[in-house]
Amino acid sequence: MKTLDVAALRARFPALARTHDGDPYVYFDGPGGTQVPDSVIEAVSRYYRTSNANHGGAFATSRASDEIIDEAHAAIADLLGVGPNEVILGANMTTLTFHLSRSIAATFAPGDEIVLTGLDHAANVDPWIAAAGDRGLVIRWWEPHLDDCTLHLDDLRALLSPRTRLVAAGWASNAVGTINPVAEIAALAHSVGAWAYIDAVHAAPHLSIDARAVDADFVACSVYKFFGPHVGAVYGRGSILRSLPAYKVRPAESKFETGTGNFEGLAGSLAAVGYLEDVGVMAGAAPDASRRDKLVTAMRAIRNVEMPLYRRLHDGLAAIGGVRLFGITDPAAFDRRTPTAALTLVGVSSHDVAAALGAEGIAVWDGDFYATGLIERLGFAETGGVVRIGLTHYNTAAEVDRLLAVLTQISTGGAAAAAR
């Protein structure tokens, strides 16, 4: 596999040309939404210029739009390793999961059980809590081990029963970066006849996703987390989707895609996958290889860029006085995490840390990032949560060093330095 030319890839992201007081603006906010390459911007613009029409018309622009929609489904299917007819596209992962949860829960009986984790984003928690309230279901909590924010399979085994109908878990934690053993989670769910609903939103920008290989029944993600527009996607096992009741308007062709779609966003989604194909070719995939092969190569190459960069970040953070890191902190276990750091700084609120970095042209997030249950369990819900630093393949060592220098100044000067 060839090493990625990060400088060449960065040149494709117009936002990376932004400056702050003469220095390049630094984007470590990727877990909340990545920047997009020029090809995505052009695809959305081109859609409006050449094929802006609603679905199903007997005229040229509608036919052109429908071709883009079909190809977007096929592209996302290749990214997830599934079939196009198993991909549901919509506003975002949260909206789609709420929608699907209604259909899924309609097949459950009062007293049936759903297993949720204390590690997940609320988008894979709250829809199931709401469904449980509506249907008289029982919620079982799979608690994370807070010393390293990991989920242990033995704890899941102890929760499962003949009444378990669904296990909802994340492929990776959006707050602390933990990568979960999703194949084993799915296997355990199936052992009691339950379905596995996997949130891959945070995993998709960093890992090669193969829903069939892990045997998940549902895998959800959002395109705006992997260099595209605000579009959500869910894979559902075909046999399950066909069996579910649908809450839809009668004329709609799709069982689960309700209302007029964000077609310009789907054009951009197709281009986002196309960008990743280009990354795959840069990494050594043959230009005439299948789209799936290019994407698998791309994601492996991206991880080869991101994780050494994360090690640089981790080591620098660990050397700063007052910094407390959360999640997996043993470098020997970094194969089980994404390049996403969560931290607090003694004597300075997380919001003030983020604001001080923002004043220096460095974008990071603070708060709970909708991983509300985890931040509550860690004890920071009432004090502003944690700081999250998310690396992507378009970040650089120079950007990491710049962040570390500012954090060192904040650590040395405390709240007064953060307030300047």
Secondary structure, 3 states (H helix, E strand, C coil): CCCCCHHHHHCCCHHHHCEECCEECEECEHHHCCCCCHHHHHHHHHHHHHCCCCCCCCCHHHHHHHHHHHHHHHHHHHHHCCCHHHEEEECCHHHHHHHHHHHHHCCCCCCCEEEEECCCCHHHCHHHHHHHHHHCCEEEEECCECCCCECCHHHHHHHCCCCEEEEEEECECCCCCEECCHHHHHHHHHHCCCEEEEECCCCCCCCCCCHHHHCCCEEEEEHHHCCCCCCEEEEECHHHHHHCCCCCCCCCCCCCCCCCCCHHHHHHHHHHHHHHHHHHHHCCCCCCCCHHHHHHHHHHHHHHHHHHHHHHHHHHHHCCCCEEEECCCCHHHHHHECCEEEEEECCECHHHHHHHHHHCCEECEEECCCCHHHHHHHCCCCCCCEEEEECCCCCCHHHHHHHHHHHHHHHHHHHHHHHC
